[in-house]
Amino acid sequence: MKKKVLFLCTGNSCRSQMAEGWLRHLAGDQFDVVSAGTHPVGLNPYAVTVMQEVGVDISHHVSARVDPYLDQQFDYVITVCDRAQEACPIFPRASTMLQWSFEDPAKAKGTYEQQLVVFRKIRDEIADRIRRFVADGGP
C-alpha cells in the first residue's frame, strides 16, 4: 500500500511543487503525493523550467489551497519552508509531520539566468532530500 505524502509551503508555487514532482518521479510507485499552500499564488514558471531540464514535467500542476486536505489521512505532512511551518494548520490525522527548510527561490533577484541558477540550486537540494527520504523508506 502506498504511503500518502502532502508537501506544504506557503505559496505552493515552487518548493512544494518541485518536491511533489520529484517524489512522484522517483518513487511514484511507493507514494501518493500532493502539494498545497497556506496562501497559494500559482505555479511558478521558473520551477516548471528547471524541473523540465531534469526530465520532470510539473507544468500540469495547479497551485492548491491546503484546506481540502485538512481532514485527510497522511502518512507524512512535510513543510518545505519556514513560513508554512509557522502558519501550518493542525493535521490531526497525519502520522508524521516533518520540516524541511529550503531557501525560497522565488525571492531570487537578477537576470532571468541568475534566477534560474537559484531555482536549479533549490531543485537539486530538494532532489537530494527526496532521494534520502525514499532510500530510508520515509523520514
LONUDO-991746 format. One line per field, with one value per atom (N, C-alpha, C, O, CB): residue number from 1; atom name; x, y, z. Coordinates in steps of 0.05 Angstrom, whole numbers, padded with zeros to 5 digits. Atoms other than C-alpha are relative to their C-alpha. Glycine has a CB too. Layout:
k <- NUM, ...
a <- CA, ...
xx <- X, ...
yy <- Y, ...
zz <- Z, ...
% end
This chain:
k <- 1, 1, 1, 1, 1, 2, 2, 2, 2, 2, 3, 3, 3, 3, 3, 4, 4, 4, 4, 4, 5, 5, 5, 5, 5, 6, 6, 6, 6, 6, 7, 7, 7, 7, 7, 8, 8, 8, 8, 8, 9, 9, 9, 9, 9, 10, 10, 10, 10, 10, 11, 11, 11, 11, 11, 12, 12, 12, 12, 12, 13, 13, 13, 13, 13, 14, 14, 14, 14, 14, 15, 15, 15, 15, 15, 16, 16, 16, 16, 16, 17, 17, 17, 17, 17, 18, 18, 18, 18, 18, 19, 19, 19, 19, 19, 20, 20, 20, 20, 20, 21, 21, 21, 21, 21, 22, 22, 22, 22, 22, 23, 23, 23, 23, 23, 24, 24, 24, 24, 24, 25, 25, 25, 25, 25, 26, 26, 26, 26, 26, 27, 27, 27, 27, 27, 28, 28, 28, 28, 28, 29, 29, 29, 29, 29, 30, 30, 30, 30, 30, 31, 31, 31, 31, 31, 32, 32, 32, 32, 32, 33, 33, 33, 33, 33, 34, 34, 34, 34, 34, 35, 35, 35, 35, 35, 36, 36, 36, 36, 36, 37, 37, 37, 37, 37, 38, 38, 38, 38, 38, 39, 39, 39, 39, 39, 40, 40, 40, 40, 40, 41, 41, 41, 41, 41, 42, 42, 42, 42, 42, 43, 43, 43, 43, 43, 44, 44, 44, 44, 44, 45, 45, 45, 45, 45, 46, 46, 46, 46, 46, 47, 47, 47, 47, 47, 48, 48, 48, 48, 48, 49, 49, 49, 49, 49, 50, 50, 50, 50, 50, 51, 51, 51, 51, 51, 52, 52, 52, 52, 52, 53, 53, 53, 53, 53, 54, 54, 54, 54, 54, 55, 55, 55, 55, 55, 56, 56, 56, 56, 56, 57, 57, 57, 57, 57, 58, 58, 58, 58, 58, 59, 59, 59, 59, 59, 60, 60, 60, 60, 60, 61, 61, 61, 61, 61, 62, 62, 62, 62, 62, 63, 63, 63, 63, 63, 64, 64, 64, 64, 64, 65, 65, 65, 65, 65, 66, 66, 66, 66, 66, 67, 67, 67, 67, 67, 68, 68, 68, 68, 68, 69, 69, 69, 69, 69, 70, 70, 70, 70, 70, 71, 71, 71, 71, 71, 72, 72, 72, 72, 72, 73, 73, 73, 73, 73, 74, 74, 74, 74, 74, 75, 75, 75, 75, 75, 76, 76, 76, 76, 76, 77, 77, 77, 77, 77, 78, 78, 78, 78, 78, 79, 79, 79, 79, 79, 80, 80, 80, 80, 80, 81, 81, 81, 81, 81, 82, 82, 82, 82, 82, 83, 83, 83, 83, 83, 84, 84, 84, 84, 84, 85, 85, 85, 85, 85, 86, 86, 86, 86, 86, 87, 87, 87, 87, 87, 88, 88, 88, 88, 88, 89, 89, 89, 89, 89, 90, 90, 90, 90, 90, 91, 91, 91, 91, 91, 92, 92, 92, 92, 92, 93, 93, 93, 93, 93, 94, 94, 94, 94, 94, 95, 95, 95, 95, 95, 96, 96, 96, 96, 96, 97, 97, 97, 97, 97, 98, 98, 98, 98, 98, 99, 99, 99, 99, 99, 100, 100, 100, 100, 100, 101, 101, 101, 101, 101, 102, 102, 102, 102, 102, 103, 103, 103, 103, 103, 104, 104, 104, 104, 104, 105, 105, 105, 105, 105, 106, 106, 106, 106, 106, 107, 107, 107, 107, 107, 108, 108, 108, 108, 108, 109, 109, 109, 109, 109, 110, 110, 110, 110, 110, 111, 111, 111, 111, 111, 112, 112, 112, 112, 112, 113, 113, 113, 113, 113, 114, 114, 114, 114, 114, 115, 115, 115, 115, 115, 116, 116, 116, 116, 116, 117, 117, 117, 117, 117, 118, 118, 118, 118, 118, 119, 119, 119, 119, 119, 120, 120, 120, 120, 120, 121, 121, 121, 121, 121, 122, 122, 122, 122, 122, 123, 123, 123, 123, 123, 124, 124, 124, 124, 124, 125, 125, 125, 125, 125, 126, 126, 126, 126, 126, 127, 127, 127, 127, 127, 128, 128, 128, 128, 128, 129, 129, 129, 129, 129, 130, 130, 130, 130, 130, 131, 131, 131, 131, 131, 132, 132, 132, 132, 132, 133, 133, 133, 133, 133, 134, 134, 134, 134, 134, 135, 135, 135, 135, 135, 136, 136, 136, 136, 136, 137, 137, 137, 137, 137, 138, 138, 138, 138, 138, 139, 139, 139, 139, 139
a <- N, CA, C, O, CB, N, CA, C, O, CB, N, CA, C, O, CB, N, CA, C, O, CB, N, CA, C, O, CB, N, CA, C, O, CB, N, CA, C, O, CB, N, CA, C, O, CB, N, CA, C, O, CB, N, CA, C, O, CB, N, CA, C, O, CB, N, CA, C, O, CB, N, CA, C, O, CB, N, CA, C, O, CB, N, CA, C, O, CB, N, CA, C, O, CB, N, CA, C, O, CB, N, CA, C, O, CB, N, CA, C, O, CB, N, CA, C, O, CB, N, CA, C, O, CB, N, CA, C, O, CB, N, CA, C, O, CB, N, CA, C, O, CB, N, CA, C, O, CB, N, CA, C, O, CB, N, CA, C, O, CB, N, CA, C, O, CB, N, CA, C, O, CB, N, CA, C, O, CB, N, CA, C, O, CB, N, CA, C, O, CB, N, CA, C, O, CB, N, CA, C, O, CB, N, CA, C, O, CB, N, CA, C, O, CB, N, CA, C, O, CB, N, CA, C, O, CB, N, CA, C, O, CB, N, CA, C, O, CB, N, CA, C, O, CB, N, CA, C, O, CB, N, CA, C, O, CB, N, CA, C, O, CB, N, CA, C, O, CB, N, CA, C, O, CB, N, CA, C, O, CB, N, CA, C, O, CB, N, CA, C, O, CB, N, CA, C, O, CB, N, CA, C, O, CB, N, CA, C, O, CB, N, CA, C, O, CB, N, CA, C, O, CB, N, CA, C, O, CB, N, CA, C, O, CB, N, CA, C, O, CB, N, CA, C, O, CB, N, CA, C, O, CB, N, CA, C, O, CB, N, CA, C, O, CB, N, CA, C, O, CB, N, CA, C, O, CB, N, CA, C, O, CB, N, CA, C, O, CB, N, CA, C, O, CB, N, CA, C, O, CB, N, CA, C, O, CB, N, CA, C, O, CB, N, CA, C, O, CB, N, CA, C, O, CB, N, CA, C, O, CB, N, CA, C, O, CB, N, CA, C, O, CB, N, CA, C, O, CB, N, CA, C, O, CB, N, CA, C, O, CB, N, CA, C, O, CB, N, CA, C, O, CB, N, CA, C, O, CB, N, CA, C, O, CB, N, CA, C, O, CB, N, CA, C, O, CB, N, CA, C, O, CB, N, CA, C, O, CB, N, CA, C, O, CB, N, CA, C, O, CB, N, CA, C, O, CB, N, CA, C, O, CB, N, CA, C, O, CB, N, CA, C, O, CB, N, CA, C, O, CB, N, CA, C, O, CB, N, CA, C, O, CB, N, CA, C, O, CB, N, CA, C, O, CB, N, CA, C, O, CB, N, CA, C, O, CB, N, CA, C, O, CB, N, CA, C, O, CB, N, CA, C, O, CB, N, CA, C, O, CB, N, CA, C, O, CB, N, CA, C, O, CB, N, CA, C, O, CB, N, CA, C, O, CB, N, CA, C, O, CB, N, CA, C, O, CB, N, CA, C, O, CB, N, CA, C, O, CB, N, CA, C, O, CB, N, CA, C, O, CB, N, CA, C, O, CB, N, CA, C, O, CB, N, CA, C, O, CB, N, CA, C, O, CB, N, CA, C, O, CB, N, CA, C, O, CB, N, CA, C, O, CB, N, CA, C, O, CB, N, CA, C, O, CB, N, CA, C, O, CB, N, CA, C, O, CB, N, CA, C, O, CB, N, CA, C, O, CB, N, CA, C, O, CB, N, CA, C, O, CB, N, CA, C, O, CB, N, CA, C, O, CB, N, CA, C, O, CB, N, CA, C, O, CB, N, CA, C, O, CB, N, CA, C, O, CB, N, CA, C, O, CB, N, CA, C, O, CB, N, CA, C, O, CB, N, CA, C, O, CB, N, CA, C, O, CB, N, CA, C, O, CB
xx <- 00017, 00000, 00018, 00037, -00019, -00015, 00026, -00003, -00025, -00007, 00002, 00043, -00009, -00002, 00027, 00010, 00008, 00017, 00022, -00030, -00017, 00050, -00012, -00022, 00029, 00007, 00030, 00023, 00034, -00025, -00021, 00083, -00015, -00033, 00019, 00013, 00063, 00020, 00042, -00014, -00016, 00090, -00019, -00043, 00018, 00018, 00063, -00015, -00040, 00016, 00013, 00050, -00006, -00021, 00018, 00003, 00051, 00007, -00007, -00029, -00008, 00087, 00027, 00031, 00002, -00027, 00159, 00009, 00008, 00021, -00012, 00188, -00018, -00010, 00009, 00018, 00127, -00007, -00011, -00026, 00006, 00112, 00024, 00019, -00006, -00023, 00183, 00003, 00009, 00026, -00002, 00182, -00021, -00015, -00005, 00021, 00116, 00009, 00007, -00027, -00009, 00145, 00023, 00023, 00010, -00022, 00209, -00009, -00001, 00021, 00008, 00175, -00017, -00014, -00016, 00016, 00125, 00019, 00015, -00021, -00018, 00182, 00018, 00022, 00018, -00020, 00230, -00013, -00001, 00018, 00012, 00181, -00031, -00044, 00010, 00029, 00111, -00014, -00038, -00008, 00012, 00101, -00002, -00015, 00018, 00000, 00112, -00016, -00025, 00029, 00013, 00079, -00022, -00019, 00020, 00019, 00015, 00007, 00009, -00030, -00010, 00036, -00016, -00025, 00029, 00014, 00002, 00016, 00033, -00030, -00011, 00023, -00021, -00041, 00025, 00019, -00013, 00014, 00036, -00025, -00011, -00003, -00019, -00044, 00009, 00017, -00028, -00012, -00034, 00015, 00009, -00034, 00010, 00028, 00011, -00010, -00027, 00000, -00019, -00017, -00003, -00003, 00003, 00006, 00024, -00003, 00001, 00027, 00047, -00003, -00024, 00053, 00021, 00015, -00006, -00021, 00120, 00012, 00020, 00022, -00010, 00144, 00030, 00039, -00003, -00028, 00217, 00002, 00020, 00015, 00000, 00201, -00006, 00007, -00021, 00006, 00170, 00024, 00030, -00024, -00023, 00230, 00023, 00034, 00011, -00023, 00284, -00007, 00011, 00009, 00008, 00244, 00000, 00008, -00028, -00001, 00237, 00028, 00033, -00014, -00028, 00312, 00010, 00029, 00018, -00008, 00318, -00020, -00020, 00004, 00018, 00261, -00025, -00037, 00014, 00023, 00207, -00020, -00015, 00007, 00020, 00144, -00020, -00035, -00014, 00020, 00105, -00018, -00033, 00014, 00016, 00072, -00030, -00045, 00007, 00029, 00005, -00009, -00033, -00007, 00007, 00008, -00016, -00014, 00026, 00016, -00040, 00006, 00008, -00031, -00004, -00026, -00026, -00047, 00010, 00025, -00076, 00000, 00021, -00005, 00003, -00102, 00002, -00005, -00027, -00003, -00088, -00026, -00029, 00020, 00025, -00159, -00013, -00021, -00020, 00013, -00187, 00015, 00004, -00003, -00016, -00131, 00000, 00011, 00028, -00002, -00140, -00012, -00001, -00014, 00013, -00186, 00009, -00002, -00030, -00009, -00149, 00023, 00037, 00010, -00021, -00103, 00025, 00024, -00009, -00026, -00030, 00020, 00019, 00010, -00022, 00030, 00021, 00033, 00013, -00020, 00074, -00012, -00022, 00026, 00005, 00059, 00027, 00038, -00023, -00027, 00124, -00001, -00009, 00018, -00002, 00132, 00028, 00048, -00006, -00025, 00186, 00009, 00026, -00002, -00009, 00191, -00006, -00024, -00014, 00004, 00196, -00026, -00038, 00023, 00025, 00136, -00024, -00042, -00005, 00023, 00089, 00001, -00020, 00002, -00003, 00117, -00013, -00027, 00029, 00011, 00099, -00030, -00044, 00013, 00028, 00030, -00014, -00037, -00005, 00010, 00019, -00025, -00024, 00021, 00024, -00051, 00005, 00025, -00024, -00002, -00061, -00010, -00031, -00016, 00009, -00065, -00003, 00015, 00021, 00004, -00095, 00002, 00007, -00027, -00001, -00095, 00026, 00029, -00022, -00027, -00022, 00016, 00017, 00015, -00017, 00022, 00026, 00035, 00005, -00026, 00086, 00001, -00006, 00023, -00004, 00099, 00030, 00044, -00015, -00028, 00167, 00004, -00014, 00013, -00007, 00201, 00026, 00047, 00002, -00024, 00249, 00002, -00016, 00000, -00002, 00274, 00017, 00041, 00012, -00015, 00294, -00004, -00025, -00010, 00001, 00310, -00022, -00028, 00028, 00021, 00254, 00012, 00021, -00020, -00012, 00278, -00016, -00005, 00002, 00017, 00220, 00010, 00002, -00029, -00010, 00257, 00026, 00038, 00005, -00025, 00317, -00003, -00024, 00008, 00000, 00335, 00020, 00037, 00007, -00019, 00373, -00012, -00036, 00023, 00009, 00370, -00015, -00015, 00024, 00014, 00329, 00019, 00012, -00011, -00019, 00392, 00009, 00013, 00024, -00008, 00412, -00022, -00016, 00006, 00022, 00344, -00002, -00008, -00027, -00001, 00348, 00021, 00017, 00004, -00021, 00413, -00010, -00004, 00025, 00011, 00378, -00021, -00020, -00012, 00021, 00319, 00013, 00004, -00019, -00013, 00367, 00013, 00012, 00022, -00013, 00404, -00021, -00016, 00013, 00021, 00339, -00012, -00018, -00022, 00010, 00314, 00018, 00009, -00001, -00019, 00377, 00001, 00004, 00028, 00001, 00374, -00025, -00024, -00001, 00025, 00302, 00003, -00005, -00025, -00004, 00321, 00017, 00011, 00014, -00017, 00376, -00016, -00013, 00024, 00016, 00328, -00021, -00026, -00014, 00020, 00275, 00013, 00002, -00014, -00014, 00326, 00006, 00003, 00026, -00006, 00346, -00026, -00026, 00014, 00027, 00272, -00008, -00017, -00021, 00008, 00258, 00019, 00009, 00001, -00019, 00321, -00005, -00001, 00029, 00006, 00302, -00028, -00035, 00003, 00028, 00231, -00018, -00039, 00000, 00015, 00206, 00020, 00039, -00018, -00018, 00240, 00028, 00045, -00012
yy <- -00024, 00000, 00025, 00027, 00000, -00024, 00068, 00018, 00019, 00016, -00020, 00119, 00026, 00033, 00003, -00026, 00186, 00023, 00024, 00004, -00022, 00249, 00026, 00028, -00003, -00027, 00322, 00018, 00020, 00010, -00021, 00375, 00026, 00033, 00000, -00025, 00441, 00023, 00021, -00002, -00024, 00510, 00024, 00019, 00001, -00023, 00580, 00004, 00004, 00025, -00007, 00595, -00023, -00020, 00018, 00024, 00524, 00007, 00000, -00010, -00009, 00555, -00012, -00016, 00030, 00009, 00529, -00025, -00047, 00022, 00022, 00485, -00024, -00046, 00010, 00023, 00443, -00013, -00037, 00009, 00011, 00436, -00017, -00039, 00023, 00015, 00413, -00026, -00047, 00016, 00024, 00365, -00021, -00044, 00007, 00019, 00335, -00013, -00037, 00016, 00011, 00327, -00020, -00041, 00023, 00019, 00295, -00026, -00048, 00013, 00025, 00245, -00017, -00041, 00006, 00015, 00226, -00013, -00036, 00018, 00009, 00219, -00023, -00043, 00023, 00019, 00180, -00025, -00046, 00013, 00022, 00137, 00001, -00005, 00000, -00001, 00146, -00027, -00028, 00011, 00027, 00071, -00006, -00025, -00021, 00004, 00077, 00021, 00016, 00000, -00022, 00143, 00013, 00016, 00021, -00018, 00180, 00028, 00032, -00008, -00026, 00253, 00023, 00022, 00002, -00025, 00320, 00023, 00019, 00000, -00024, 00391, 00021, 00021, 00011, -00022, 00452, 00023, 00020, -00010, -00023, 00520, 00013, 00011, 00021, -00014, 00561, 00025, 00034, 00008, -00023, 00620, -00003, 00010, 00027, 00007, 00592, 00025, 00041, -00022, -00024, 00642, -00008, 00009, 00016, 00009, 00599, -00013, -00006, 00024, 00015, 00554, 00019, 00034, -00023, -00018, 00590, -00011, -00034, 00003, 00010, 00585, -00008, -00025, 00020, 00007, 00582, -00029, -00044, 00020, 00027, 00519, -00020, -00041, -00003, 00018, 00488, -00003, -00026, 00011, 00000, 00506, -00017, -00034, 00028, 00015, 00478, -00030, -00047, 00012, 00028, 00414, -00013, -00037, -00003, 00011, 00404, -00006, -00025, 00019, 00004, 00410, -00028, -00039, 00021, 00026, 00345, -00022, -00043, 00002, 00020, 00310, -00005, -00026, -00025, 00002, 00322, 00021, 00045, 00002, -00019, 00354, 00007, -00010, -00011, -00009, 00394, 00021, 00034, 00011, -00021, 00440, -00003, 00016, 00001, 00006, 00407, 00005, 00003, -00028, -00004, 00421, 00026, 00045, 00001, -00023, 00470, 00008, -00009, -00006, -00010, 00514, -00003, 00009, 00029, 00006, 00490, 00009, 00013, -00030, -00007, 00511, -00026, -00047, 00015, 00022, 00466, -00010, -00033, 00007, 00006, 00468, -00027, -00041, 00021, 00026, 00407, -00024, -00046, -00003, 00023, 00364, -00002, -00022, 00003, 00000, 00382, -00024, -00033, 00025, 00023, 00323, -00026, -00047, 00003, 00025, 00272, -00012, 00001, 00006, 00015, 00218, 00001, -00006, -00029, 00000, 00227, -00015, -00014, 00029, 00012, 00185, 00021, 00020, -00023, -00022, 00247, 00026, 00028, -00006, -00027, 00321, 00014, 00015, 00015, -00011, 00356, 00029, 00035, -00016, -00028, 00431, 00005, -00005, 00019, -00005, 00456, 00029, 00038, -00009, -00028, 00528, 00007, -00004, 00020, -00007, 00561, 00015, 00011, 00018, -00015, 00606, -00018, -00014, 00020, 00019, 00547, -00014, -00020, -00021, 00013, 00514, 00018, 00008, -00005, -00019, 00577, 00002, 00005, 00027, -00004, 00582, -00027, -00027, 00020, 00026, 00507, -00007, -00006, -00021, 00009, 00484, -00027, -00041, -00002, 00026, 00424, -00022, -00019, 00001, 00024, 00357, -00023, -00038, -00007, 00021, 00312, -00028, -00047, 00004, 00027, 00253, -00006, -00027, -00004, 00005, 00259, -00018, -00012, 00026, 00017, 00203, 00013, 00011, -00026, -00013, 00243, 00027, 00030, -00018, -00027, 00317, 00006, 00001, 00022, -00005, 00337, 00029, 00040, -00019, -00027, 00405, -00002, -00008, 00019, -00003, 00412, 00029, 00038, -00020, -00029, 00483, 00004, -00003, 00015, -00008, 00507, 00029, 00041, -00017, -00028, 00577, 00004, -00014, 00009, -00006, 00610, 00010, 00033, 00021, -00009, 00613, 00022, 00037, -00024, -00021, 00659, 00028, 00048, -00003, -00026, 00714, 00007, 00028, -00001, -00006, 00710, 00025, 00030, -00025, -00025, 00775, -00003, -00021, 00025, -00001, 00790, -00007, -00006, -00019, 00006, 00769, -00027, -00041, -00001, 00025, 00711, -00023, -00042, -00003, 00022, 00667, -00001, -00023, 00004, 00000, 00689, -00012, -00026, 00029, 00012, 00670, -00030, -00046, 00013, 00029, 00603, -00015, -00037, -00005, 00012, 00589, -00006, -00027, 00019, 00005, 00597, -00022, -00039, 00027, 00021, 00554, -00027, -00047, 00006, 00026, 00499, -00009, -00033, 00003, 00008, 00500, -00011, -00032, 00025, 00009, 00492, -00026, -00045, 00021, 00025, 00439, -00023, -00045, 00003, 00021, 00399, -00007, -00030, 00008, 00005, 00407, -00017, -00035, 00027, 00015, 00382, -00028, -00047, 00014, 00027, 00324, -00017, -00041, 00001, 00015, 00303, -00008, -00031, 00017, 00006, 00307, -00022, -00040, 00025, 00020, 00267, -00028, -00048, 00008, 00026, 00213, -00013, -00037, 00004, 00011, 00205, -00010, -00031, 00021, 00007, 00203, -00027, -00044, 00022, 00025, 00148, -00023, -00045, 00003, 00021, 00109, -00010, -00034, 00010, 00007, 00110, -00012, -00021, 00024, 00010, 00088, 00019, 00011, -00027, -00020, 00152, 00020, 00026, -00012, -00021, 00204, -00011, 00005, 00012
zz <- 00000, 00000, 00000, 00015, 00024, 00002, -00020, 00025, 00036, -00025, -00021, 00034, -00012, -00034, 00015, 00009, 00028, 00011, 00035, 00008, -00008, 00029, -00010, -00033, -00012, 00007, 00030, 00004, 00026, 00016, -00002, 00015, 00003, -00012, -00024, -00007, 00045, -00001, 00010, 00028, 00002, 00030, 00002, 00002, -00026, -00002, 00036, -00027, -00027, 00007, 00026, -00038, -00018, -00037, -00014, 00017, -00067, -00029, -00048, 00002, 00027, -00126, -00009, -00033, -00001, 00008, -00124, 00015, 00004, 00006, -00015, -00068, 00003, -00003, 00027, -00003, -00053, -00027, -00028, 00015, 00027, -00127, -00010, -00021, -00020, 00008, -00141, 00016, 00005, 00002, -00017, -00082, -00009, -00011, 00030, 00010, -00107, -00026, -00029, -00004, 00025, -00176, 00003, -00009, -00018, -00004, -00151, 00013, 00003, 00019, -00013, -00105, -00019, -00019, 00026, 00020, -00159, -00021, -00029, -00013, 00021, -00209, 00011, -00003, -00010, -00011, -00163, 00013, 00013, 00020, -00015, -00124, -00001, 00019, 00029, 00003, -00150, 00004, 00009, -00027, -00005, -00143, 00029, 00037, -00014, -00029, -00068, 00015, 00038, 00011, -00014, -00051, -00017, -00042, 00007, 00012, -00067, 00010, 00035, 00008, -00008, -00066, -00011, -00034, -00008, 00008, -00068, 00013, 00031, 00008, -00013, -00050, 00002, -00013, -00016, -00004, -00025, 00014, 00023, 00017, -00013, 00003, 00020, 00017, -00020, -00018, 00061, -00013, -00006, 00026, 00015, 00013, -00029, -00037, 00012, 00027, -00058, -00019, -00018, -00012, 00017, -00110, -00030, -00047, 00008, 00028, -00174, -00004, 00009, -00019, 00007, -00204, -00012, -00031, -00020, 00009, -00215, -00026, -00026, 00022, 00025, -00287, 00001, -00014, -00022, -00003, -00265, 00011, 00003, 00019, -00012, -00224, -00023, -00024, 00022, 00022, -00286, -00018, -00027, -00017, 00019, -00329, 00011, -00003, -00005, -00010, -00282, 00004, 00003, 00027, -00002, -00270, -00027, -00030, 00014, 00027, -00345, -00008, -00023, -00020, 00006, -00350, 00009, -00003, 00012, -00010, -00310, -00006, 00005, 00031, 00009, -00344, 00017, 00015, -00003, -00017, -00292, -00008, -00005, 00030, 00010, -00321, 00023, 00031, -00025, -00020, -00269, -00012, 00003, 00025, 00013, -00320, 00004, 00001, -00030, -00004, -00307, 00029, 00035, -00008, -00029, -00231, 00003, -00013, 00017, -00006, -00201, 00029, 00047, -00003, -00027, -00140, 00015, 00007, -00001, -00015, -00088, 00029, 00041, -00001, -00029, -00020, 00016, 00007, 00005, -00018, 00039, 00012, 00020, 00022, -00014, 00065, -00007, 00012, -00006, 00006, 00027, 00012, 00013, -00029, -00010, 00056, 00031, 00041, -00010, -00030, 00130, 00013, 00034, 00010, -00012, 00145, -00011, -00004, -00002, 00013, 00103, 00017, 00031, -00029, -00013, 00130, -00017, -00041, 00005, 00013, 00111, 00017, 00041, -00007, -00014, 00129, 00007, 00028, -00016, -00004, 00122, -00010, -00032, -00015, 00008, 00121, 00003, 00025, 00017, 00000, 00102, -00008, -00031, -00019, 00008, 00104, -00011, -00001, 00025, 00014, 00057, 00002, -00013, -00029, -00005, 00081, 00029, 00041, -00020, -00028, 00148, 00005, 00026, 00009, -00004, 00138, 00002, 00018, -00023, -00002, 00126, 00027, 00039, -00023, -00026, 00189, 00021, 00039, 00006, -00020, 00229, -00002, 00018, -00003, 00004, 00198, -00006, -00016, -00022, 00008, 00188, 00017, 00041, 00004, -00014, 00205, 00014, 00008, -00018, -00014, 00250, -00018, -00031, 00027, 00015, 00216, 00019, 00023, -00023, -00021, 00269, -00011, 00005, 00013, 00011, 00221, -00014, -00027, -00019, 00011, 00199, 00019, 00043, -00006, -00017, 00224, 00008, 00030, -00015, -00006, 00218, -00013, -00037, -00011, 00011, 00209, -00001, 00019, 00017, 00003, 00182, -00010, -00022, -00020, 00009, 00170, -00015, -00004, 00024, 00016, 00113, -00009, -00023, -00025, 00006, 00105, -00025, -00025, 00024, 00024, 00036, -00005, 00001, -00025, 00008, 00013, -00021, -00036, -00012, 00019, -00026, -00026, -00027, 00012, 00025, -00099, -00013, -00029, -00019, 00012, -00117, 00009, -00003, 00008, -00010, -00078, -00015, -00010, 00030, 00015, -00126, -00017, -00028, -00018, 00016, -00160, -00022, -00022, 00018, 00022, -00223, -00026, -00030, 00006, 00027, -00295, 00001, 00021, -00019, 00003, -00320, 00007, 00022, -00029, -00004, -00320, 00029, 00040, -00018, -00028, -00250, 00018, 00037, 00009, -00016, -00223, -00005, 00013, -00008, 00006, -00259, 00017, 00026, -00030, -00016, -00223, 00029, 00040, 00001, -00027, -00156, 00000, 00018, 00011, 00002, -00177, -00004, 00008, -00023, 00004, -00201, 00026, 00032, -00021, -00026, -00134, 00019, 00031, 00013, -00018, -00095, -00011, 00004, 00004, 00013, -00145, 00008, 00015, -00030, -00005, -00133, 00030, 00038, -00009, -00029, -00057, 00007, 00023, 00016, -00005, -00057, -00011, 00002, -00014, 00011, -00102, 00019, 00023, -00028, -00018, -00054, 00025, 00034, 00009, -00024, 00005, -00006, 00010, 00011, 00008, -00032, -00004, 00004, -00027, 00004, -00052, 00027, 00030, -00016, -00027, 00022, 00013, 00026, 00018, -00011, 00042, -00011, 00004, -00006, 00013, -00008, 00009, 00014, -00031, -00007, 00009, 00029, 00035, -00002, -00028, 00083, 00003, 00025, 00018, -00002, 00067, 00015, 00025, 00013, -00015, 00098, 00011, -00003, 00023, -00011, 00143, 00006, 00015, 00024
% end
